[in-house]
Amino acid sequence: MVELDKSISFDGRDIRLKVGLLAPQAGGSVLIQSGDTCVLVTATRAASREGIDFLPLLVDYEERLYAAGRIPGGFLRREGRPPEKVTLTGRLIDRPLRPLFPSWLRDDIQIVATTLSMDEQVPPDVLAVTGASIAVMLAKIPFNGPMAAVRVGLVGDDFIINPTYAEIEAGDLDLVVAGSPEGVIMVEAGANQLPEADIIEAIDFGYEAVLDLIAAQRDLLKELEIEVVQEEKPVTDSDLEKYIRDRATDPIKEILKRFEYDKNQRDEALDEIKAGIEATIAELPEEDPIRVATAENSKALGNIFKDTTKKLMRRQIVEEGVRVDGRKLDEVRPVSCRVGVLPRRVHGSGLFNRGLTQVMSIATLGTPGDAQELADDLHPEDEKRYLHHYNFPPFSVGETKPMRAPGRREIGHGALAERAIVPVLPPKDQFPYVIRVVSEVLSSNGSTSMGSVCGSTLALMDAGVPLIKPVSGAAMGLIKEGEEVRILTDIQGIEDFLGDMDFKVAGTDTGITALQMDMKINGLPIETIAKAVHQARPARLHILEKMLAVIDEPRSEMSPFAPRLLMIKIEPELIGLVIGPGGKTIKGITEETGAKIDIDDDGTVTISAIDVEKAERAKGIVQGLTRKLNEGDVYVGRVTRIIPIGAFVEFLPGKEGMIHISQLADYRVGKVEDEVGVGDEVIVKVREIDNKGRINLTRLGIHPDEAAAARSAANR
């Protein structure tokens, strides 16, 4: 292929597309660059495998430490297990790409995006999404594109395209918009309680930039004389399809109107209908074309039956405005909530039920040392103070399968719930705890991620975390039949599975904190998205009202098993004094008091212990070690040891000085033991601090008023 280099500019920020340079044996490849961030994206297609009835699309995102000029650590000196950020980027590429492949395509397709060079200013994820579209079209894979993605930030009152890491951190919005020529196809956002109108305006702003990137891709293909492949759907056995539809349509219609059925009852009834058709076909003569067709394609009956169910459910919604459970289009399923469902040894717990979906969230409070360290040259965020983990066991959908490590779905749902909560967490200087929430999905029938948001809010308030505002969430769906569009509030499993959109909206009564929209069609206009965003608001507020009826503010007292944190500030140059040589001093304080001590580079010292008295003792020792002493200061101390020439006195926690025998009394002292003994309380004055930092004390020349003030201070 001829080498070609093309660029497009957004507000002075160029995106360069290079094809024909790298990976010549891949089906299609492009090097996409912005600043010094370069991502190689390839697409390769292999022949379909027998028995596959889905699109086996595999999307891999790879990061190499050489991209930032680093050598990996560890014995192997190779990249190890990828961080969650890599998994989330793989999902970000997959989500807008997958719906644009024809529904009949069954070939193996692999997209690999590799970050070859990393600019600390430019995130690579949206570049990889756009690069995937180009690589697929260069590989001449059937595709309803082009597709592109941009990031939108909000700095002050201005939206900006593809903001830097610093601009994202400083702004109130981090929004990714992906779209096709037909409309928006994916939205992913975190926001600082922004109003719905601002979010819609940001999506519209981003989609305009997406159209520019789509135009650039078309120009690129035109210059290369490559046409987007639009292969026609293979011919299906229309006789078999008609046979099944004739026998399934009326019974399915009847089941879809049994509004009293729950999910399990409905599924069982539909399975009985399908089993009856299978039995009827099995009784046909062996040479009958219908029986032959089902024998040749064992999955045909199931696929046609599912498609029939899908069409009938969608038609019922569009034509009659009624859903399979009898709800109106904008109606939320019954909601119930509980807090404190687990003993108080657990720091906080919340149980959230919406219909058949049930999520239990558990909050744990930790110390600053429990923060997840993320600092590396590829990801500028240095640590996470809020961790949200999401678990989806098989029993939640009545299935049995091996329990594995969290997959892409679990990681993605946890990240969405985390993003929804972060904007309402108290600042670190007001609430220095590290917080972990685990959402256990106990029953699933639609929108467990939004259930996790609601359950987490309940658990955090139960744990006494002073949230700025409580957060709730709802999932919106969509049915599009020709020009007819119906938006559904609080979709359940069957509506998600057979519908065209899954649009999750989380936020407070003030505004939105997180969005995630995925499509199964080729795109939606901004007007339809705006309607979905606005329709989600009353649903969120309804759910929030149910939550606040159970707990309307964070608990004033935390669990007795949660650590108590005390914070003090010391001069940064004194950090080494607290730590001591080889950590000896800080280890000694921990062993003596049982408290845990964390020190930040700015001199912030956080002391934690379950027993607040232990924390106070450790705090006193640190303050004593770092307190600035002046000659003439008077303290109440206690004798800790005696030597022939004097006595050592601890006059501040962790700080000792020595009284020379000549300073014990205003007369000659023969033996130190004649004046003081170990454990005795004494009033001392700082006489001198020598050039080695040693503190010399005296009992002489102390005015009675100074002694009284020292005793008063000690008693406080």
N, C-alpha and C positions, 0 to 999 in steps of 0.2 A: 504494500500500500504506500502511496505517496505521502511523504511527511507534510503535515499541515499544522499551522500555528494560528490560533484565532483568539481574540480577547474581547471582553465586554467590560464596561466600566459602570460602577454604581457610586456616585458621589466621590469620584476620585479613587475608588478601590477597584482594582482590576481583577478579573477572573480570566485566566488563560487556559485554553484548551489545546492540547498537543496530541495529535494522533499520528500513527505510522512510525513512531519512534521506539516504543518499548513493547515487549511481549508479543512478537510477531506470530506465535503459534496459538495464542488465545483466539477465541472466536472474534472478539472485539476488545480493544483496549484504548484507554485514554489516560493521559496525565493531566490532571486538573490542578491548577495552582492559583493561590492568592497570597500575596506577600511572599514569604519564604516557606509557606506550608504547601507541600506537594503530595497529592494522593494518586496512586496508580490504581485504576479500577478496570477489571477485566470481566468479561462475560463469556462463558463457554457452554455449549449445548451438546448433549449426547442423546442418542436414540432412546426412545421410551422403553421401559421394561415391561414385561408381560405381567398383567394383573394389577397394574397401577391405575387407580381411579381418582387420582388427585394430582395437582401440580407439584412435583418434587423439586421445589425451588430451595436452594441452599445459599444463604448469604453469610459471608464471613468478612469480618473487619479485623485487620491485623495492624498492630503498632509495633514498631521496632525502636529500640532505645538509641540506635545509631542516628535516628531522625533528629534527636536532640544532642548528638555528640556525646553519648554516654555508653559505657560498657556495663552490661548487667552484672549484678553481684551474685553471691552464692558460689558453690563449688563448680557448677557447670558453666557459669558465665554465659548462659543463654537466657532468652526471655522465658519466663515460666508461665504459670496460670494467669490468664488475662484478668485485669480488674473489671469490676462491674461496669465501668464506663465503656469499655470495649464492647461488652455484651449489649448495652443499651444503644450504642451506635449501630451495631449490626441490626437491631430491631428497627432503628430509625430508617435505615436504608430499605429494609424489607417491606415495611408497612405501606409506603406509597407506590412501591414497585409492583407488588403482588397482584393487586386488583386490575392492573393494566394488561396483564397477560390474558389471552382468550380463555374462556372457561373450559374449553375442550382440550387445551394443550396438556399433554402428559409427558413430554420429554424432560429428561434431567437437565436442569439449568443451574449453574453455579456462578455466583457473583463474588469476586474477591476484591476487596478494597484494602490497599496497603499504604499506610502513611510512610513516605520515604524521607520527608524532611518536615520539620516542625518549627513553625514560627510561634514564639510565645505570645504573639498578639492574635493569631488567626486560628479559630477552631476548625478542625478538618471535617467534622461530621456532615455539614450541609454540602460541602464540596463533594463528598463521597456519594451523597444521594443523587446529585445532578450527574456526576460521573457515571453512575450505574445506568442511568437512562441512555447516555451516549454509547456506552459499551454494548448494551443490549441491541441497540439499533445498528451499530457497526457489525455486530455478529449476525445480523439479518434474522433475528429471532422474532416471531410474530408478536407484535407489541402495539398497544393502543396509545402510543406516546406522540411526541416527546413529553417528558416530565422533568421538573426541576424543583429545587428547594432553596429557600433563603431563610436567614435568621433576621428577626426584627427586634431591635432594642428600643427602649424609651429612656432618653437622657434629658432631664428637664421636661419640657413640653414637646420635644421633637422626637419623631420616630427616625431610626437610622437602619440601613440595610447592612447585614453582616457585621455587627459590632465586634469590637475586640473583647478579649476576656475582661479587661479592666472596665470597659463600658458596660458590659453585662453585669458585672459586680456592682457598679455604681448606680445602675438604673433600676427601674421598677418593673421591667418586663424582659422576659427571655422567651421569645416566640419563634417557633420554626413552622413555616408554611410550605407545603409541597402542593403542586398542582399540575394539571394537564391542560390542554387547550379547552376542555369542556368545563373546567372549574377547579375549585379547591378539592384536594383528595386526602390531605392529612394535615392535622394541626397538633402541635405539641407545645405547651406553654406553662410557664410559671410566672405568677404576677403578684404584686404587692397590693392585694385587695383593690384591683382596678375595676371601675364600673364597666358594665356590659358594653356600653357605647364605645368606650376606648378600645376594648378588645376587638370589637367588630371592625373599627377603623384600622387597627393594626393589621388584622388579617387581610383587609382590602389593600392596604399599603404594600404588604408583602407580596400579594398575588400579582400586583402590577409588575413588580420586579421579576417574579416567576415567568410572566409572559415574555419579558425581554430575554430571559435565558432560553426559553423555548424557541423564540425567534432565532437566537444565535445558533441553537442546535440545528434548526432547519436549514439555515444558511450553510452550516458546516457540511451537512449531508448533501446539499445541492452542489457544493464545490467538489465533493468527492464522488458525485454522481451515484449516490446510494439512496434508494427509496425505502421508506419504512414498510416492512413486510406485514401484510394483512391477509394471511391465508384464510381460506374459507373453512367453516366448520365441517368436519367429516359427516357424510350422510349416515343417518341412524336408521334403525329398523322401525319404520313408521307403523307397520302392522302390529308389532309387539307393543309399541307405545300406546296405540289406540286400544288394544285389548286390555291393557292394565288400567288405563285411564277410565275406560267405560265401566270397569268393575270397582274401581276405587273411589271415584269422584263422589257419589252420593253418600256412601258410608263415612268418608272423611269429612264431608260437609256437616254431617250430623254430629260427629265427634267434636268438631270445632265450635259447635254451638252448645255443647254441654258445659256451660260456664261454671258449673259447680265442681267440675273435675279439677284436681290439682295436677301438677306436672307428672307425677308417677302414674296416676290413673289415666291421664290422656295418652302418655307414651304406651302404656299397656294396651289400651284400646286400639291405638293405631297399629301396634305390633300384631294384634289379633286379626285385623283386616288384612295386613300384608301376608300373614301366615295362611289365611284363608285363600288368598289368590295363589300363593305358592302351591297349596294343596290341590287347587283346581287344575293348575297347569300340570302338576305331576300325574293327574288322572287322564290327561290327553294321550292319544296314541303316540308312540315313540317317533313316528314319522311326521307328526303334526308340526308345521312351521313354527308355531309359537313355542312348543316344547323344545324344538331344535335350537331356536334362537336363544332361549334362556340357558340351555346346556352349553352353548358356545360362549356365552358371556354370563358368568355366574353373578355378576354385580349389576346386570342390566335392570332386573326387577327392582332392586333396592334403590337404584338411582332414579328410575322413573317414578317410583312411589314417593320418594322424597321430593322430587320436582313437582309432582302433583299436589302434595301437601303444601308446599311453598306457595304455589300459585293460588290455591284456594284460600289459604290464610291471608295472603296479601289482598286478594279480591274482596274478602269479607271486610277487611279494614278500610279499603278504598271506597267500596260501594255502600257499606252499611255503617261505617264509623264505629264498629264494635270489635274488640280484641278477644282473643281466645278465652280469657278469664272474665269477660263481660265488662271490663273497665272501659271508660271513655278514653279518648286519645291522650288527654292531659291529666289523667288520674294516677295517683301514686298508690301502690299496694299498701296494705296495713303495716304500720310501723310500731315497733315496741322496743324499749331500751331498758337496760339495767346497768348499775354500777356496783362496784364492790362485790362482784360475784365470787371472787376468790378471797381467801383469808388475807389479812393485812400484812402477813409476811411478804406477800406480793405487793409491790408499792402502789399499784393502781390497776384496775381492770374494768372493762366495759363490754357489755354484750349488746350487739345491735342486730335486730331482726327487721327485714323488709320482705314481706311475702315469705317465700321458702328460702330466701337467702339469709344466712346467719353467720356473723363474724364475731369472734371474741378477740379483743385486743388487750394486751398486757403491757403496762408501762413499767420500766425499771430505771431508777435514778442512779447515776454513777458519778465518779469523781472526774476532774479534768484529765487525769491520766488514762481514763477509759476511752477518750476520743479516738476515732479511727484516723490513723495517720495516712494521708494521701499525697503528701508532698513528693513530687518528682518533676523532672523537667518537661514531662508530657502533659501533666495536669496541674495547673497553677494552684488550685484549691489545696490548702495545706492540711486541713483536718475537718472531720465531721463531728459536730456536737450532737446532731440528731440522727439516729439510725432507725430506719423503718424496714422491718423484714416481714415478708408475706409468705405464708405457707398454704399450700393447696393439696391436702391429702386426698387420696382416691375415694375414701368413704364419703367425702362431701358431695359426690355425685353418684353414690351408690355403686361404685366400681371397686374392683380388686386389681391391684398391680403393684409391682415393687416400689418401695419408697426410695427415691433418688435424691441427689443433691439438687438444690434449686435450679430450675431451668430458666430459659429466656423469659417465659411468661411470668414466673414468680418474681424474677428480678425486676422486670418491667413494671408489674403492678405495685411492688414495694416502692419503687422509685417514684411512681406517680403519687402514691399516698404521702410519701415523704415530702415531695415538692409542694403538695397542698397544705401541709402543716407548717413548714419552715417559716413562712412569712408572719405567722402569729406567735412564734415562740418569743419569750422574753429575752432581752439582751443578756449577753454573758456577764456583764458587770452587775446585773441585778439578780440573775439566777445562774450561777456558774456550773450547774450540774450538766453532765453529759446524759442524754436521754436516749433510751432504746425502747422502741415499741415493736412488739411482735403481733401480727394479726393472723390468727388461726381461722381459716375458713372451715366452718363446721358443716355448712350446707350451702350449696351453690345453685342458684337459679337466676342468674343475671346480675351483673354489676357488683361483683365482690370487691373490686378495687374501691368503689365509692362507699361500699359497706365498711371497708377498712378505714377510710377517712373518718366516717362517723364514729366507728368503734374506737378509733385512736383518740379522737377528741374527748370521748367519755372517759377513757382510761387516763388520759393526761390530767383532766380535771379531778378525777378521783384520786390521783397521785399528789394533788396539790400544786401542779405546775401552773403558774399564773399566766395563762394564755392571754394574749392581747384581745382576742375574740375567738369564740368557738367556730368551728368549720364543719360544714355538712357538704354532701355531694349527691348528685343524681346522674343517671345515664340516660341519654336521649337516643331514640332510634328514628329510622326513616323508612318509609315505603314509597318507592317511585315507580309508577306504572304509566309509561308514556309521559303525558304532560301533567298527570295527576300526582301530587306529592302529599303525603301525610306524615306529620312529625309525631312521634310517640314519646310520652313521658315515662320514665322509669321502666325501661324495657326488661322483660324476663328472658330466660334462656332461648325459647323457641323464636322470639322476635329478633334476638341478636343473631341467631343461627340462620334464619330465613329472611332477615331484613337486609337493608342496604347500607346502614350506618350504625356505628357505635360511637357516640359522642358523650364523653364524660366531662362534667362540669362541677368543680368544687369551689367553695368560697364561703365568705362570711355574709352577714346581712349588709355589709358595706360594699363588697365587691368580690371579684374572682381571684382565686389564688392558684388554680391549676386547671388546665384544659388538656384533653387528649381526644382527637377525632380520627377515626379510621373509616375508610369507605370500602365498599365492595363493587361500586360502580365507578365510572370514569371521571367523576368530578361533580361538584355542586356549585351553583352560583352563590355569590356572597349574600344575596337576599334570603336564600333558604337557610344558610348558616346563621344569619342574624336572627331569623325567626326561631331557630332551635336554641340559640343562646338565651334569648328573651324568655322562651317558654320554660327553660330550665330554672329560672329564678324563683317563681312561686313554688316549684317542687322542692328546691333547696330550703326555702324558708319554712315550708310545711314540715319537712323532716327535722329542721333545726328546732322548731317549736316543740316537737315530740321529745327531742333530746333534752332541751332545757327544762321540760316538765319533770325530768328525773333528777337532773343536777344543773342548777342555773349559774353556778360560779365555782371556781376551783376550791377545793377543801382548804380550810385555814390551817389544818395540821396535816403533816405528812405521816406516812406509816412509821411506826416506831422502829422499823427495821431498815428504813432508808438512812443513808449516811447524812450526818450533819456537817455542813461546810462552813468554815470560817475563813475569811479573806483578809489579808493585810498586805500592805505595800512596803517594800524595802528598796533602798537604793540598789540599782543593778550591780554596782561594784562590790556590794556586800553578799552577793549570791554565793560566791566561792566560800565565804566565811560560814554560811549556813550549811553548805554541802560538806565542806571539810575535805582534807586530803583523802582521795580515793573514796569519797562518800562517807567517811567515818562519822562525821558529826551528824548528818541527817539520818543515817542508819541508827545511831545511838538514840536520837530523839524518838524515832519510830519504835525502837525496842523498849524504851522507857515508858512511853505513853500509849502505845498501841494505835496511834493515829497515823494516817497516810499523809504525806506532804508532797505537793506538786508545785514547782516553781517555774514561772514563765520568764522569758528573756527580759521582759520589761520590769521585772522585780515583783510581779504579783505572786504572792504565796497563798495557795489554797490548802487548807488543813481539813481533813475529813476523818470522821470516826462515828460509829453508831452511838457511842456514849459521848454526849456533848461535853462532859467534864474532862474526858481525855483530850478532846479537841482543844478545849480551853487551856489545858496544861501545855500542850504542844505549842499553841499560839504564844503563850507566855514565854516559853523557852526561846522561840524564834525572835520575839520582840526583845528579849533580854540580850540575845547574841548581837542584835543589830542596832540596839539603842545607842545613840551617840552620848558618850560620857564626857562630863566636864569636871575639872578639878574643883573640889568644894561641894559636889553633890552629896547628899546624905541619904542613906538607905537603911532599911531593916534587913539584916542578913542572918544566916545560920551557919555555924561552924561546921565544915565538912571533914576536915582533917587537921592534924597538928604535927608539926615538925619542930626540932629543937630551937630554931630561930624565929618561929612565928606560927600563925594559924591561918588556914585558908577559909575564906567565907564566901558562900554563894549569896550574893546580894540582889541578883536578878536571876530569873530562871535561865539556867545554862551559862551564867557568867560568874566567874570567880575572881577574887583578888586576894592578896595576902596582907595580913597585918604583921609587921615586924614586931618582935618581942619588945622593942623599945617604944612602940606606939600603942601598946596594950593599956598602959596606965601612966599617970603623971608622976609615977615614982618607979624606982628600979624594981623590975620583976625578975625573980630568980629562975623560975620555970614557967613555961607557957601554961602548963596544966594548973598552976596556982590561980590563974585568972579566968581561963575559959576551958570548956570541955566540948567534945564533939556533940553536935546537936543543940548547943546553946544558941539562943537568939541574942544578937548583938546589934547595936547601932553603930554604923561605920560611915566615915567620910572618905571620898576619893581624894587621896593626897597627891598622887602623881601617876601619870601614864608614861612609861618610858618609851624609848625609841623602838623597842621590840614589841610594843603593844601590851606589855605586862602592867597589871593594875596594882598599885600599892595603896593600901587602905590605912586608916588610923581611927582610933577611938578618942583622940584628943581634940580639943578645941571645938566641940559640938555644942552649939547653943541649945538650951531646952526647947525653944520654939522650933528649931530645925528638927530636933528629935521627934517632937509631937507631929510635925507635918509628915515626916517619914512614916511614922506609925499609921497615920490616917491614910496615906497613899497605899500602904501595904494591905490595909483592911478592905480597901475598895476592891 
